[in-house]
């Protein structure tokens, strides 16, 4: 049995998967340490791409993979910021996040696709790149620190809920992405 045969969904064909890290940014009141969030990217019949955060069941759409992933990350940012920024107590929201991420009829099939890709890449000899992942997260944290030093200039006139506030770190939020090539080998 070929694991790549397991990648069709009602929205299209899964072409890749990855992880997103939303960093703490205390300067704007976002002080939650969010775990890595996993996502898959699907390509539909009409050349539309859908990126879905499996943990939070948030989608992003685009005419290409990058656009869909960016749209999804913007939705993740807005969702988390609305729920964590300057609100107490946070314990109720943490519980809701946990409930969202439990396997259910909606995200269970998405997790199945994600895991099919993980095992496919492992079967092909692709390492998990854990060290690279840690280095990317550290780089993101460093860049957030640099950004916070000038945060007044960055957020002047921009609502912190706006996705543009992350412009200085946006390209670093996706800390891992692997796509399936025609021959089944992973590509960045």
SVG drawing of the C-alpha trace seen along z (x, -y; Angstrom):
<svg xmlns="http://www.w3.org/2000/svg" viewBox="-17 -56 37 58">
<polyline fill="none" stroke="black" stroke-width="0.4" points="0.0,0.0 1.3,-3.4 0.8,-6.1 0.4,-8.8 -2.8,-7.1 -4.2,-8.3 -4.0,-12.0 -7.2,-12.9 -9.8,-14.9 -13.2,-16.4 -11.3,-19.7 -8.7,-18.3 -5.3,-16.6 -2.9,-17.1 0.3,-18.5 2.2,-19.2 2.3,-19.8 4.0,-21.9 4.2,-23.6 3.6,-27.2 5.0,-28.9 3.2,-31.9 5.6,-33.7 5.0,-35.5 5.1,-39.3 4.7,-40.8 5.1,-44.4 1.7,-44.2 0.1,-42.2 0.4,-38.7 2.2,-36.7 1.0,-33.2 3.4,-30.4 1.5,-28.6 2.6,-25.1 3.6,-24.4 0.5,-24.2 0.3,-21.7 -1.2,-22.3 -1.8,-20.7 -2.1,-22.3 -4.6,-21.0 -4.8,-21.8 -8.3,-21.9 -9.5,-21.2 -9.9,-24.9 -6.2,-25.7 -7.3,-27.0 -5.1,-26.2 -6.4,-25.6 -4.1,-25.6 -5.8,-24.2 -4.4,-24.5 -5.5,-21.1 -5.3,-22.1 -7.5,-25.1 -9.6,-24.2 -8.7,-27.5 -8.4,-27.7 -6.5,-30.0 -7.1,-30.3 -4.9,-31.4 -4.1,-31.1 -0.8,-29.4 0.5,-27.5 2.2,-30.6 -0.9,-32.7 -3.0,-30.0 -0.5,-29.5 -0.1,-33.3 -3.9,-33.7 -4.2,-30.8 -1.4,-32.2 -3.2,-35.6 -6.4,-33.8 -4.4,-32.0 -2.9,-35.2 -6.2,-37.0 -7.9,-34.1 -5.2,-33.7 -4.7,-37.4 -8.5,-38.0 -8.6,-35.2 -5.4,-35.8 -4.6,-39.5 -5.1,-41.2 -7.8,-38.8 -8.0,-37.0 -8.3,-34.2 -6.7,-32.3 -7.5,-28.8 -10.9,-28.7 -9.4,-29.5 -6.6,-27.0 -9.2,-24.4 -11.1,-25.4 -7.9,-25.1 -7.4,-21.6 -11.0,-20.8 -10.5,-22.1 -7.4,-20.0 -8.9,-16.7 -9.5,-14.3 -13.0,-14.4 -15.0,-13.9 -13.8,-17.2 -10.1,-17.1 -9.6,-13.4 -9.4,-12.9 -7.0,-15.9 -4.7,-14.3 -4.8,-11.1 -3.5,-12.9 -0.8,-14.7 0.3,-11.4 0.3,-9.7 2.8,-12.3 4.9,-11.9 5.2,-8.2 5.7,-8.5 8.6,-10.9 10.1,-8.6 9.7,-5.6 11.6,-7.6 14.4,-8.2 13.6,-11.9 14.8,-12.9 12.4,-14.8 14.8,-17.8 14.2,-18.4 17.5,-20.3 16.6,-22.6 13.2,-23.1 14.7,-24.2 17.1,-26.6 14.2,-28.2 12.2,-28.7 15.3,-30.3 15.8,-32.5 12.1,-33.6 12.5,-34.4 15.6,-36.4 13.8,-38.3 10.8,-39.0 13.2,-40.4 14.8,-42.7 11.3,-43.7 10.2,-44.5 13.1,-46.9 11.4,-49.0 7.8,-48.0 6.6,-51.6 7.6,-52.3 6.1,-49.1 2.7,-49.4 2.3,-53.1 -1.1,-53.5 -1.6,-49.8 -4.2,-47.9 -2.3,-44.9 -5.0,-42.6 -3.9,-43.5 -1.8,-40.8 0.6,-43.6 2.1,-43.9 3.9,-40.6 5.5,-41.9 9.0,-41.8 8.7,-38.1 6.0,-36.8 8.4,-34.8 9.7,-33.0 6.4,-31.8 6.2,-28.7 9.0,-26.8 8.6,-23.6 7.1,-22.8 7.4,-19.7 5.6,-19.2 5.1,-16.1 6.9,-16.0 5.6,-13.8 8.2,-11.1 7.1,-11.2 10.2,-12.8 9.9,-15.8 10.8,-19.3 10.9,-22.6"/>
</svg>
